[in-house]
Amino acid sequence: MQHYTSKTPLSHLRTSYSFREGTRWRNGWSKLSTKVLSGAALLLMAMTVPLFAQTSASQSVTVEATVLQGLKVTVSGGPLNFGSLVAGTTPPAITAQSSSVMYTITGNGASNVKVTYAATTLSGPGTNTLDFTPSVYGASSSSSQSSSTEVPTGSTVSLTGSNGSAGNYFLWLGGDIGAIPSNQTPGSYSGTFTLTVSY
C-alpha cells in the first residue's frame, strides 16, 4: 500500500486515484456482465424447453366397418292380371293376401330394409290409360301370406336370420284399378310396377 504525505505531488495523487477507481469500475462491470449473461442464459433455457416438449404429439383412434351381404329382390307368379273388364264398371281389387305375385327379399340377416313403390299408369290404345293403385303385404315366412300385414311405401321390414348370415322377407302384391269410365277405349292396357328395397 502506498502512503502519501503533504509533499506528494498533486499529479501523482490524481493518477493513483484514477487507477484505483478504474480498476473498481472494471471489476464491477465484469460482475454485472456475468450476472446479466447468466440470467439471459436461464431465460433462454426456460423458453426453449417447452418448445422442445411440443415439437411432436400423437393420438390414435379405432377405425371400424361392417360389411353387409348384398341385398336383392326376386319376383315370382307374375303378371298381376285383372282379366277382362267392362267399361262403366268397377272391377274387384286383387287382395295381396290372395295374390299370386310374391317378392322375396334376400340380404344380411336381422337387417332392416326399406320398401318403396308407387302407383303405376297402365297404357292402352292411343293416349288412353288406367291407374293402378298397389297394395303390398308382407311376412317373415313364405307360408304366411294369409296372415301377412300391410307394408306401406317407405316403411321398414326386418329380415330373418342373424347378422352375418342370409336373411329373408316376403312381400305379396295386390291392388286395384278403380272404376272404368263408360267411354274408356277398348283394348289391352299394361304397365310396369317397380318395387325397390334398400338398407
JOQUIVEN-V851168 format. One line per field, one symbol per residue. phi: phi as a letter, one per 20 degrees, with the letter a starting at -180 (. if undefined). Layout:
phi=???
This chain:
phi=.edddfefgffffffffffffffffffffffffffffffffffffffefffffdfbbbbdbfdcbdeefgebccccnfeedemecdgncdfffefffcfeecddecafgmeecedcabfceeecgmdfccdddfcdcbbecfedgfdfdfcffnedcdffncgndfccbcccdcqbdmfegfefffqecbbdedddcbf
